[in-house]
Amino acid sequence: MLAAHEERDKGKLPKQAVTEWHRDKQWGKASEGSSPRYAHLYAPELWLPVELDGPFQSVDASGNDLVIGSSVGLVSELRGLNERTYRGTADDFARWRYEGAEAEGPSTPPPGSDLPSS
């Protein structure tokens, strides 16, 4: 959700946590747009440990369609998202994991981030 809002809505977060992300307007625009900034984050269901230009459509062993992305691309996109938004350090990540977040609480940027408040 953060990626979609950073890419499409200048980082402005929704006022409340989104419980039905697939219905979020910015998510839809970002994930279905051409050349999305976070392509390896939006659609893939499986990430291979290789570099790829972008995710691709394939079929799994059961014959079901799936999108495959790159774990290398995913890590790169997540790092870029962090640099453009939270600017979290390794210590911040450890604290955020420990503290957790309220499931349906307000979507507020962490202190010190450059994200605008809603």
C-alpha angles and dihedrals in degrees: 000000000000090000093052093048093045091050100041108021104037091257096299106150125215113261092244132029110274113241096181100045093171088065095051111115095219092046090054094049094046098043094046098038125105116266097000116200092230101040094145090053103046108052116010120109093183129037122201120207093244137092113260132177089232143327118294138202118251142152125253126224090273093053096255120140116248140168118236123203139175122266086207090055092044093054091047092050093047091051090050091048090052091049091051096044129014098013087207121183126214088265091051091051091051091049094046091050091049096045096041123190136270106261097227099015129124119301099235125159116244117257113278096024123124094230115123116239118239 
